[in-house]
Amino acid sequence: APAPFGGGGSTAPAPFGGGGAPFGGGVFGGSSSASTPAPAAGGFVPSAGGGGGGFSMPAASGGGFTFGGGGGGAPAPAFGAANSGVFKLENVSLLKEGDADPIVAALQRGGISRLVLRGAPVDYDENPTMRAAGAAELVEALRSAAGQLREVVFEGHRFEQPDIVASLLGPFHGSTALEVLDFTNSSLGPEGAPVEVGSCEKLRELKLEDCELGGDGCEAVARALSGLTSLEVLDLRNNDMDDSAECVALLAEALRGNARLKKVALDEDLDVEALREALREAGVEAALHLGEDDDEDDDEDDDEDD
């Protein structure tokens, strides 16, 4: 009778991949340590190196083919590692004690450099997204995490009292870590102007579009920015400045000599000649943007990080 395919004489056929060991040289997906039998002649074996994963042809096979290889022995990155360091929460409503628990827990675990908290879309005039009772625990968590946070976004919030804003920013006074602060579309009001930013020596971006600051609030921000040479982006659009010549003059003085500026966004109906001249002297006149932008660069940057 003819011999079985792959066999010879009375010898039982070898398993796929050759030799006396089963497929993969031991338990499927098992270790490739010395205690695990290896195929005598070829076949797939688990790749060495632990974290790289995949299968490779052993040297005895004369191959070199690697499936999903891990070659260098470095652990494979965890799924979602591209977003490590980011905590983002939509529909945030901090009205009572305990509402901030998920945010507090994330900050206490550490490793967060970008915090994005977007307010719940409720009736703007009647329903706040933050009350003192609900924000108190968040303030304490920010106090312990402020040294790691480089970007903080409180977008679309309605604060029941303006002093809540000061409480949220208190932990960042004198921060050498904070680079981006964004309160876009939040009801700060003149009394909630974030003047604490003047002590953040590395602040690069301050976004205060549509924050109900009014002329007085914008003037307070302008005074706070005096001497902050790290600033690159400032957005004060849609804040009812009412052609505040005083505010524009204060901004001109605050930003004079800052050659790092990339964008200063103001309403198009303002008389900005004093500011334009200050930016021209610094060689950054092109940084002045009036009215709505045609592009959505900032939103695209946000999406890339999501």
Kinemage of the C-alpha trace (Angstrom):
@kinemage 1
@onewidth
@group {chain A} dominant
@subgroup {mainchain}
@vectorlist {calphas} color= white
{ca ala a 1} P 0.000 0.000 0.000
{ca pro a 2} L 1.322 3.504 -0.712
{ca ala a 3} L 2.823 5.396 2.190
{ca pro a 4} L 0.761 8.215 3.726
{ca phe a 5} L 1.355 11.612 2.278
{ca gly a 6} L 4.267 13.257 4.028
{ca gly a 7} L 5.291 10.009 5.675
{ca gly a 8} L 7.694 7.206 4.929
{ca gly a 9} L 7.308 3.498 5.505
{ca ser a 10} L 5.817 2.716 8.884
{ca thr a 11} L 6.713 6.111 10.318
{ca ala a 12} L 3.662 8.159 11.327
{ca pro a 13} L 3.356 11.426 9.488
{ca ala a 14} L 4.778 14.432 11.314
{ca pro a 15} L 2.491 17.224 12.415
{ca phe a 16} L 2.134 20.283 10.219
{ca gly a 17} L 5.359 22.245 10.339
{ca gly a 18} L 7.545 19.199 10.787
{ca gly a 19} L 9.147 17.527 13.792
{ca gly a 20} L 7.443 15.752 16.640
{ca ala a 21} L 5.872 18.772 18.271
{ca pro a 22} L 2.336 19.938 17.591
{ca phe a 23} L 1.560 23.086 15.630
{ca gly a 24} L 3.309 26.064 17.194
{ca gly a 25} L 5.779 23.977 19.195
{ca gly a 26} L 3.684 23.443 22.327
{ca val a 27} L 0.479 24.927 23.558
{ca phe a 28} L -0.979 27.263 20.979
{ca gly a 29} L -0.033 30.836 21.902
{ca gly a 30} L 2.251 29.584 24.650
{ca ser a 31} L 5.683 30.748 25.778
{ca ser a 32} L 8.737 30.290 23.636
{ca ser a 33} L 10.964 29.576 26.643
{ca ala a 34} L 13.424 26.711 26.707
{ca ser a 35} L 10.995 24.459 28.589
{ca thr a 36} L 8.592 24.493 25.641
{ca pro a 37} L 9.381 22.010 22.892
{ca ala a 38} L 10.150 23.630 19.573
{ca pro a 39} L 9.481 22.170 16.128
{ca ala a 40} L 12.361 20.194 14.771
{ca ala a 41} L 12.084 21.541 11.295
{ca gly a 42} L 10.114 24.624 10.634
{ca gly a 43} L 6.582 25.618 11.531
{ca phe a 44} L 5.144 28.607 13.298
{ca val a 45} L 6.229 29.464 16.818
{ca pro a 46} L 5.166 32.347 19.011
{ca ser a 47} L 7.409 35.369 18.536
{ca ala a 48} L 9.876 36.106 21.287
{ca gly a 49} L 9.883 39.377 23.113
{ca gly a 50} L 6.674 39.164 25.063
{ca gly a 51} L 4.807 42.281 24.083
{ca gly a 52} L 5.329 42.293 20.324
{ca gly a 53} L 2.951 39.422 19.683
{ca gly a 54} L 2.457 37.493 16.482
{ca phe a 55} L 4.146 34.402 15.051
{ca ser a 56} L 7.442 33.936 13.264
{ca met a 57} L 9.237 31.174 11.421
{ca pro a 58} L 12.025 29.686 13.559
{ca ala a 59} L 15.569 29.932 12.304
{ca ala a 60} L 15.706 26.208 11.586
{ca ser a 61} L 13.154 26.572 8.842
{ca gly a 62} L 15.413 28.786 6.819
{ca gly a 63} L 12.642 31.360 6.685
{ca gly a 64} L 12.502 34.718 8.290
{ca phe a 65} L 8.849 35.325 7.678
{ca thr a 66} L 7.158 37.127 10.543
{ca phe a 67} L 3.439 37.416 11.100
{ca gly a 68} L 2.404 40.494 13.124
{ca gly a 69} L 5.970 40.523 14.333
{ca gly a 70} L 7.334 42.222 17.368
{ca gly a 71} L 11.065 42.038 16.533
{ca gly a 72} L 12.466 44.543 19.029
{ca gly a 73} L 11.019 42.962 22.156
{ca ala a 74} L 9.316 46.211 23.255
{ca pro a 75} L 5.779 45.830 24.598
{ca ala a 76} L 3.017 46.613 22.168
{ca pro a 77} L 1.222 49.886 22.892
{ca ala a 78} L -2.075 49.582 24.688
{ca phe a 79} L -5.196 50.087 22.624
{ca gly a 80} L -6.078 53.785 22.656
{ca ala a 81} L -2.605 54.854 23.817
{ca ala a 82} L -2.676 57.729 21.334
{ca asn a 83} L -5.194 59.394 23.630
{ca ser a 84} L -3.297 58.823 26.852
{ca gly a 85} L -3.113 61.914 29.011
{ca val a 86} L -6.498 63.208 27.825
{ca phe a 87} L -9.712 63.217 29.844
{ca lys a 88} L -12.743 64.445 27.933
{ca leu a 89} L -16.350 64.580 29.109
{ca glu a 90} L -19.399 65.917 27.288
{ca asn a 91} L -22.683 67.138 28.791
{ca val a 92} L -21.066 68.118 32.075
{ca ser a 93} L -23.435 69.355 34.777
{ca leu a 94} L -21.959 69.949 38.240
{ca leu a 95} L -24.861 71.062 40.378
{ca lys a 96} L -24.539 69.087 43.596
{ca glu a 97} L -22.021 67.168 45.660
{ca gly a 98} L -20.884 64.007 43.897
{ca asp a 99} L -21.585 65.204 40.341
{ca ala a 100} L -17.857 65.673 39.733
{ca asp a 101} L -16.893 62.168 40.938
{ca pro a 102} L -15.844 60.754 37.496
{ca ile a 103} L -13.676 63.811 36.824
{ca val a 104} L -12.170 63.762 40.310
{ca ala a 105} L -11.352 60.050 40.006
{ca ala a 106} L -9.569 60.573 36.685
{ca leu a 107} L -7.506 63.472 38.035
{ca gln a 108} L -6.590 61.539 41.162
{ca arg a 109} L -5.288 58.641 39.068
{ca gly a 110} L -2.826 61.102 37.566
{ca gly a 111} L -1.253 61.312 34.145
{ca ile a 112} L -3.818 63.787 32.785
{ca ser a 113} L -2.337 66.697 30.833
{ca arg a 114} L -5.426 67.707 28.828
{ca leu a 115} L -8.781 68.190 30.545
{ca val a 116} L -11.839 68.889 28.369
{ca leu a 117} L -15.183 69.471 30.100
{ca arg a 118} L -18.031 70.604 27.840
{ca gly a 119} L -21.209 71.879 29.440
{ca ala a 120} L -24.588 70.220 29.068
{ca pro a 121} L -26.775 71.869 26.389
{ca val a 122} L -29.516 73.205 28.667
{ca asp a 123} L -31.429 76.468 28.604
{ca tyr a 124} L -28.708 79.100 28.632
{ca asp a 125} L -30.506 81.784 30.611
{ca glu a 126} L -32.189 79.710 33.284
{ca asn a 127} L -30.156 76.586 33.981
{ca pro a 128} L -26.497 76.656 35.082
{ca thr a 129} L -24.078 73.845 34.385
{ca met a 130} L -22.028 74.642 37.503
{ca arg a 131} L -23.009 75.560 41.017
{ca ala a 132} L -20.647 76.057 43.930
{ca ala a 133} L -21.748 72.799 45.605
{ca gly a 134} L -21.084 70.746 42.484
{ca ala a 135} L -17.779 72.412 41.596
{ca ala a 136} L -16.166 72.299 45.062
{ca glu a 137} L -14.782 68.759 44.711
{ca leu a 138} L -13.485 69.521 41.234
{ca val a 139} L -11.613 72.540 42.591
{ca glu a 140} L -9.836 70.343 45.153
{ca ala a 141} L -8.920 67.783 42.488
{ca leu a 142} L -7.564 70.538 40.260
{ca arg a 143} L -5.444 71.733 43.145
{ca ser a 144} L -3.609 68.405 43.264
{ca ala a 145} L -3.394 67.979 39.468
{ca ala a 146} L -2.557 71.536 38.396
{ca gly a 147} L 1.148 70.764 38.090
{ca gln a 148} L 0.429 68.257 35.281
{ca leu a 149} L -2.360 69.993 33.378
{ca arg a 150} L -1.166 71.755 30.233
{ca glu a 151} L -4.570 72.337 28.631
{ca val a 152} L -7.883 73.009 30.350
{ca val a 153} L -11.150 73.469 28.453
{ca phe a 154} L -14.372 74.627 30.133
{ca glu a 155} L -16.491 75.101 27.024
{ca gly a 156} L -20.184 75.945 26.969
{ca his a 157} L -20.701 76.421 30.715
{ca arg a 158} L -23.120 78.596 32.649
{ca phe a 159} L -21.846 79.490 36.099
{ca glu a 160} L -24.416 80.245 38.763
{ca gln a 161} L -22.044 82.724 40.442
{ca pro a 162} L -19.036 84.437 38.839
{ca asp a 163} L -16.793 83.543 41.769
{ca ile a 164} L -16.971 79.884 40.682
{ca val a 165} L -14.653 80.824 37.818
{ca ala a 166} L -12.121 82.291 40.238
{ca ser a 167} L -12.345 79.115 42.333
{ca leu a 168} L -11.680 76.898 39.300
{ca leu a 169} L -8.656 78.971 38.309
{ca gly a 170} L -7.252 79.396 41.805
{ca pro a 171} L -5.252 76.141 41.629
{ca phe a 172} L -3.468 77.469 38.515
{ca his a 173} L -2.177 80.665 40.095
{ca gly a 174} L 1.528 80.820 39.292
{ca ser a 175} L 1.318 77.637 37.200
{ca thr a 176} L 4.374 76.772 35.135
{ca ala a 177} L 2.491 73.967 33.366
{ca leu a 178} L -0.697 75.527 31.978
{ca glu a 179} L -0.379 76.407 28.283
{ca val a 180} L -3.972 76.497 26.990
{ca leu a 181} L -7.112 77.810 28.691
{ca asp a 182} L -10.443 77.738 26.840
{ca phe a 183} L -13.753 79.135 28.147
{ca thr a 184} L -15.405 79.494 24.721
{ca asn a 185} L -19.167 80.105 24.891
{ca ser a 186} L -19.248 80.222 28.699
{ca ser a 187} L -21.092 82.808 30.779
{ca leu a 188} L -18.167 84.426 32.587
{ca gly a 189} L -19.549 87.956 32.674
{ca pro a 190} L -17.414 90.997 33.556
{ca glu a 191} L -16.876 89.785 37.128
{ca gly a 192} L -15.744 86.355 35.939
{ca ala a 193} L -12.914 87.588 33.729
{ca pro a 194} L -10.074 85.080 34.206
{ca val a 195} L -7.459 87.531 35.441
{ca glu a 196} L -5.560 84.688 37.140
{ca val a 197} L -3.978 83.872 33.767
{ca gly a 198} L -1.554 86.749 34.219
{ca ser a 199} L 0.453 84.569 36.614
{ca cys a 200} L 0.713 81.605 34.209
{ca glu a 201} L 4.087 82.280 32.649
{ca lys a 202} L 3.835 79.562 29.970
{ca leu a 203} L 0.299 80.295 28.787
{ca arg a 204} L 0.213 80.162 24.976
{ca glu a 205} L -3.500 80.234 24.180
{ca leu a 206} L -6.400 82.048 25.847
{ca lys a 207} L -9.790 81.492 24.199
{ca leu a 208} L -12.609 83.645 25.527
{ca glu a 209} L -14.949 83.944 22.561
{ca asp a 210} L -18.586 84.628 23.441
{ca cys a 211} L -18.091 84.809 27.220
{ca glu a 212} L -20.247 87.882 27.978
{ca leu a 213} L -17.201 89.776 29.250
{ca gly a 214} L -18.316 93.187 28.029
{ca gly a 215} L -15.920 96.103 27.849
{ca asp a 216} L -15.006 95.932 31.540
{ca gly a 217} L -14.216 92.222 31.444
{ca cys a 218} L -12.092 92.541 28.314
{ca glu a 219} L -10.185 95.426 29.864
{ca ala a 220} L -9.509 93.292 32.961
{ca val a 221} L -8.163 90.510 30.734
{ca ala a 222} L -5.987 92.976 28.804
{ca arg a 223} L -4.432 94.260 32.051
{ca ala a 224} L -3.779 90.699 33.224
{ca leu a 225} L -1.915 89.854 30.010
{ca ser a 226} L 0.601 92.646 30.384
{ca gly a 227} L 4.079 91.163 30.219
{ca leu a 228} L 2.886 87.635 29.348
{ca thr a 229} L 5.383 87.097 26.539
{ca ser a 230} L 4.539 83.419 26.051
{ca leu a 231} L 1.109 84.229 24.576
{ca glu a 232} L 0.523 83.124 20.976
{ca val a 233} L -3.280 83.033 20.615
{ca leu a 234} L -5.910 85.360 22.112
{ca asp a 235} L -9.602 85.230 21.176
{ca leu a 236} L -11.923 87.940 22.547
{ca arg a 237} L -14.616 87.938 19.867
{ca asn a 238} L -18.330 88.325 20.575
{ca asn a 239} L -17.954 89.872 24.009
{ca asp a 240} L -19.909 93.110 23.502
{ca met a 241} L -16.903 95.372 23.774
{ca asp a 242} L -18.937 98.196 22.163
{ca asp a 243} L -15.953 99.693 20.373
{ca ser a 244} L -14.031 100.016 23.628
{ca ala a 245} L -11.087 102.224 22.699
{ca glu a 246} L -9.722 101.773 26.210
{ca cys a 247} L -9.661 97.989 25.843
{ca val a 248} L -7.917 98.133 22.464
{ca ala a 249} L -5.324 100.535 23.885
{ca leu a 250} L -4.728 98.213 26.855
{ca leu a 251} L -4.336 95.239 24.520
{ca ala a 252} L -1.872 97.176 22.394
{ca glu a 253} L 0.283 97.856 25.441
{ca ala a 254} L -0.054 94.338 26.824
{ca leu a 255} L 0.939 92.680 23.539
{ca arg a 256} L 3.542 95.199 22.403
{ca gly a 257} L 6.857 93.561 21.560
{ca asn a 258} L 5.478 90.020 21.567
{ca ala a 259} L 6.845 88.491 18.377
{ca arg a 260} L 5.402 85.061 19.194
{ca leu a 261} L 1.799 86.057 18.497
{ca lys a 262} L 0.047 83.975 15.856
{ca lys a 263} L -3.573 85.039 16.304
{ca val a 264} L -5.345 87.926 18.031
{ca ala a 265} L -9.073 87.651 17.247
{ca leu a 266} L -11.429 90.593 17.815
{ca asp a 267} L -14.759 91.792 16.450
{ca glu a 268} L -14.578 93.470 13.064
{ca asp a 269} L -16.446 96.613 14.140
{ca leu a 270} L -13.699 97.748 16.543
{ca asp a 271} L -11.186 100.503 15.900
{ca val a 272} L -7.987 98.468 16.207
{ca glu a 273} L -5.411 100.846 14.732
{ca ala a 274} L -3.468 101.156 17.987
{ca leu a 275} L -3.291 97.386 18.285
{ca arg a 276} L -2.401 96.952 14.630
{ca glu a 277} L 0.504 99.373 15.039
{ca ala a 278} L 1.782 97.498 18.102
{ca leu a 279} L 1.658 94.205 16.224
{ca arg a 280} L 3.349 95.790 13.213
{ca glu a 281} L 6.204 96.939 15.414
{ca ala a 282} L 6.659 93.367 16.617
{ca gly a 283} L 6.558 92.063 13.053
{ca val a 284} L 3.337 90.092 13.583
{ca glu a 285} L 0.656 92.306 12.035
{ca ala a 286} L -0.698 89.233 10.219
{ca ala a 287} L -1.721 87.803 13.593
{ca leu a 288} L -4.664 90.227 13.780
{ca his a 289} L -7.957 88.534 12.842
{ca leu a 290} L -11.192 90.516 12.741
{ca gly a 291} L -14.626 88.897 12.683
{ca glu a 292} L -15.458 85.257 12.111
{ca asp a 293} L -12.816 82.909 10.746
{ca asp a 294} L -13.310 81.193 7.420
{ca asp a 295} L -11.384 78.159 8.622
{ca glu a 296} L -11.974 75.876 11.577
{ca asp a 297} L -8.371 75.114 12.487
{ca asp a 298} L -9.049 75.016 16.211
{ca asp a 299} L -11.925 72.541 15.860
{ca glu a 300} L -9.824 70.334 13.601
{ca asp a 301} L -7.041 70.244 16.171
{ca asp a 302} L -9.619 69.189 18.766
{ca asp a 303} L -10.881 66.367 16.552
{ca glu a 304} L -7.384 65.032 15.969
{ca asp a 305} L -6.947 64.572 19.690
{ca asp a 306} L -10.313 62.949 20.305
